Amino acid sequence: PLPALAPFSPPGPVILYELHVRGFTMRHPAVPEALRGTFSGLAHPAAIAHLLALGVTHVELLPCTAWVDERHLPPLGLSNYWGYNPVGFLAPEPRLAPGGMAEVRACIAALREAGIGVILDIVLNHSGEGDAQGPILSLRGLGEAHWYAMRDGALENHAGTGNALALDQPWPLRLAMDALRHWAEQTGIAGFRLDLATTLGRSTQGFTADAPLLLAMRQD
């Protein structure tokens, strides 16, 4: 892991700007065309200058972990643009970071050097394998009942995506913590935005503030 970075706390009020790495960089005329749509494009001086001109202290990046299209999209000629359907929790989306984690790390370092902290929107509540008719890509093939919340032998759907990770169980809990630690240690981000955060505290008994994942995050 990289050396630990001090928490990023700018003087004065925090001004948070939510952006999509691809969408933000695709149309800026001063960002070289070859870099548009990527973390390298976001790290370009022109992109950073635009954020500084807005007075931004932090950017919140929409999900950047590797994702897949939901099953119903390709037949409609559509694709998942926003990234809220993860399959690679520790890996950056290749279209956003063709240079891998090193490209992500360089981008966040450039933003921090300019005085801009980075918060990562991360999806830990489900995997992109969908409902019972969804693809078998990774977790489902490794053992569906060990990874997903189940009721009467069927997948729970409290994330609204066809499945929900059983974050009160050992394997999903470890995966979630490994992902958080990996992104924090390898990139120097200032923090996380947790998608559907209350679902991370669910168990078979419902929500509790002392759910295993929430306790583990507090411990870290």
C-alpha positions as CSV (number, residue, x, y, z in Angstrom):
1,P,0.0,0.0,0.0
2,L,0.9,3.6,-0.4
3,P,1.9,5.7,2.6
4,A,-1.1,6.9,4.5
5,L,-2.2,10.5,3.5
6,A,-3.5,13.0,6.0
7,P,-7.3,13.7,5.8
8,F,-8.0,16.4,3.2
9,S,-9.5,19.3,5.1
10,P,-9.5,22.6,3.1
11,P,-9.8,25.9,5.0
12,G,-13.3,27.4,4.8
13,P,-16.5,25.8,3.5
14,V,-16.5,22.6,1.5
15,I,-17.9,23.0,-2.0
16,L,-18.7,19.6,-3.4
17,Y,-19.0,19.0,-7.2
18,E,-20.4,15.7,-8.3
19,L,-19.1,14.6,-11.7
20,H,-18.9,11.6,-14.1
21,V,-15.3,11.1,-15.2
22,R,-16.3,10.5,-18.8
23,G,-19.1,13.0,-19.1
24,F,-17.1,15.8,-17.5
25,T,-14.1,15.4,-19.8
26,M,-15.7,14.5,-23.1
27,R,-16.6,18.0,-24.3
28,H,-13.9,20.3,-22.9
29,P,-12.2,21.7,-26.0
30,A,-8.9,22.2,-24.2
31,V,-8.6,18.6,-23.1
32,P,-6.8,16.6,-25.7
33,E,-9.2,14.3,-27.6
34,A,-7.2,11.2,-26.8
35,L,-7.6,11.8,-23.1
36,R,-11.3,12.7,-23.1
37,G,-13.5,10.3,-21.1
38,T,-10.7,9.1,-18.8
39,F,-9.0,9.8,-15.5
40,S,-6.1,11.3,-17.5
41,G,-8.5,13.8,-19.0
42,L,-9.8,14.7,-15.6
43,A,-6.1,15.2,-14.5
44,H,-5.4,17.6,-17.4
45,P,-4.6,21.2,-16.3
46,A,-7.6,22.5,-18.3
47,A,-10.0,20.3,-16.5
48,I,-8.5,21.2,-13.1
49,A,-8.5,24.9,-14.0
50,H,-12.2,24.7,-14.7
51,L,-12.9,23.2,-11.3
52,L,-10.7,25.8,-9.6
53,A,-12.6,28.6,-11.4
54,L,-15.8,27.2,-9.9
55,G,-14.3,27.4,-6.4
56,V,-14.6,23.6,-5.9
57,T,-12.9,22.1,-2.9
58,H,-13.9,18.5,-3.5
59,V,-15.1,16.4,-6.5
60,E,-17.4,13.4,-5.9
61,L,-16.8,10.9,-8.7
62,L,-19.7,8.8,-9.8
63,P,-18.9,5.0,-9.6
64,C,-15.5,4.1,-11.1
65,T,-15.3,0.4,-10.3
66,A,-15.6,-2.0,-13.3
67,W,-19.3,-2.5,-14.2
68,V,-21.5,-4.3,-16.7
69,D,-24.7,-3.6,-18.5
70,E,-28.0,-4.7,-17.0
71,R,-29.5,-7.6,-18.9
72,H,-32.3,-5.7,-20.5
73,L,-30.2,-2.9,-21.9
74,P,-28.3,-4.4,-24.9
75,P,-31.4,-5.6,-26.7
76,L,-32.7,-2.0,-26.6
77,G,-29.4,-0.7,-28.0
78,L,-28.5,0.9,-24.7
79,S,-25.7,0.6,-22.2
80,N,-25.0,1.5,-18.6
81,Y,-23.5,5.0,-18.5
82,W,-23.5,5.7,-14.8
83,G,-21.6,2.7,-13.4
84,Y,-24.0,1.6,-10.6
85,N,-23.8,-2.1,-11.6
86,P,-20.4,-3.3,-10.3
87,V,-18.7,-6.6,-11.0
88,G,-15.1,-5.7,-10.2
89,F,-15.1,-4.0,-6.8
90,L,-11.3,-3.5,-6.5
91,A,-10.7,-2.7,-10.2
92,P,-11.3,0.6,-12.0
93,E,-13.6,0.6,-15.0
94,P,-11.2,0.1,-18.0
95,R,-13.0,2.6,-20.2
96,L,-12.4,5.3,-17.6
97,A,-8.9,4.2,-16.6
98,P,-7.2,2.3,-19.5
99,G,-4.0,2.8,-17.5
100,G,-5.4,1.0,-14.5
101,M,-5.1,2.0,-10.9
102,A,-1.9,3.9,-11.7
103,E,-3.9,6.3,-13.9
104,V,-6.5,6.8,-11.1
105,R,-3.8,7.5,-8.6
106,A,-2.0,10.0,-10.8
107,C,-5.3,11.8,-11.4
108,I,-6.2,12.1,-7.7
109,A,-2.6,13.2,-6.9
110,A,-3.0,16.0,-9.5
111,L,-6.3,17.1,-8.1
112,R,-4.9,17.1,-4.5
113,E,-1.9,19.1,-5.7
114,A,-4.3,21.7,-6.9
115,G,-6.1,21.7,-3.6
116,I,-9.1,19.6,-4.6
117,G,-10.0,16.5,-2.6
118,V,-11.7,13.5,-4.2
119,I,-14.7,11.5,-2.8
120,L,-15.5,8.2,-4.5
121,D,-19.1,7.1,-4.9
122,I,-18.9,3.3,-4.4
123,V,-21.5,0.6,-4.8
124,L,-21.3,-2.2,-2.2
125,N,-25.0,-3.1,-1.9
126,H,-25.2,-5.5,-4.9
127,S,-23.3,-7.0,-7.7
128,G,-24.0,-6.6,-11.4
129,E,-25.2,-10.2,-11.8
130,G,-28.9,-9.2,-11.4
131,D,-31.8,-11.4,-10.5
132,A,-32.3,-15.1,-10.9
133,Q,-32.1,-14.8,-14.7
134,G,-29.0,-12.7,-14.6
135,P,-25.5,-13.6,-15.8
136,I,-23.2,-15.8,-13.8
137,L,-20.0,-13.8,-13.8
138,S,-18.2,-14.1,-10.4
139,L,-20.0,-14.1,-7.1
140,R,-22.9,-16.2,-8.2
141,G,-20.6,-18.8,-9.6
142,L,-18.6,-18.9,-6.4
143,G,-21.6,-19.7,-4.3
144,E,-24.8,-17.7,-4.5
145,A,-26.1,-18.5,-1.0
146,H,-22.8,-17.3,0.6
147,W,-22.8,-13.9,-1.2
148,Y,-26.4,-12.8,-1.5
149,A,-29.2,-12.1,0.9
150,M,-31.7,-14.9,0.5
151,R,-35.3,-15.5,1.7
152,D,-36.9,-18.9,1.2
153,G,-34.3,-19.8,-1.3
154,A,-34.8,-16.7,-3.5
155,L,-32.7,-13.6,-3.9
156,E,-33.7,-10.6,-1.8
157,N,-34.1,-7.4,-3.8
158,H,-33.9,-4.6,-1.3
159,A,-31.3,-2.8,-3.5
160,G,-33.9,-2.8,-6.4
161,T,-31.3,-4.5,-8.7
162,G,-32.3,-8.1,-8.5
163,N,-29.9,-9.0,-5.7
164,A,-28.4,-7.6,-2.5
165,L,-25.0,-8.6,-1.0
166,A,-25.3,-10.3,2.4
167,L,-22.9,-7.9,4.1
168,D,-23.6,-9.4,7.5
169,Q,-21.9,-12.6,6.2
170,P,-18.1,-13.2,6.3
171,W,-17.3,-13.3,2.5
172,P,-19.3,-10.3,1.4
173,L,-18.1,-8.3,4.4
174,R,-14.5,-9.0,3.7
175,L,-15.0,-8.1,0.0
176,A,-16.5,-4.8,0.9
177,M,-13.8,-3.9,3.4
178,D,-11.1,-5.0,1.0
179,A,-12.5,-2.8,-1.6
180,L,-12.7,0.3,0.7
181,R,-9.2,-0.3,2.0
182,H,-7.8,-0.9,-1.5
183,W,-9.3,2.4,-3.0
184,A,-8.3,4.4,0.1
185,E,-4.7,3.1,0.3
186,Q,-4.0,3.0,-3.4
187,T,-5.4,6.3,-4.6
188,G,-5.3,8.8,-1.7
189,I,-9.0,9.7,-1.9
190,A,-10.5,11.9,0.8
191,G,-13.5,9.7,1.4
192,F,-16.4,7.7,0.1
193,R,-20.1,8.3,-0.7
194,L,-21.8,5.0,0.0
195,D,-24.6,4.2,-2.5
196,L,-27.9,3.2,-0.8
197,A,-26.0,3.4,2.5
198,T,-28.8,2.1,4.7
199,T,-28.9,-1.2,2.8
200,L,-25.3,-1.8,4.0
201,G,-26.7,-2.1,7.6
202,R,-29.4,-4.7,6.7
203,S,-29.5,-8.3,8.0
204,T,-32.2,-10.9,8.2
205,Q,-33.6,-8.9,11.2
206,G,-33.7,-5.6,9.3
207,F,-31.5,-2.5,9.6
208,T,-29.2,-1.9,12.6
209,A,-26.6,0.8,13.2
210,D,-24.4,-1.9,14.6
211,A,-24.4,-4.1,11.5
212,P,-21.1,-5.9,10.8
213,L,-20.0,-3.7,7.9
214,L,-20.8,-0.5,9.7
215,L,-18.9,-1.7,12.7
216,A,-15.9,-2.7,10.5
217,M,-15.9,0.7,8.8
218,R,-15.9,2.5,12.2
219,Q,-13.1,0.3,13.4
220,D,-11.0,1.2,10.4
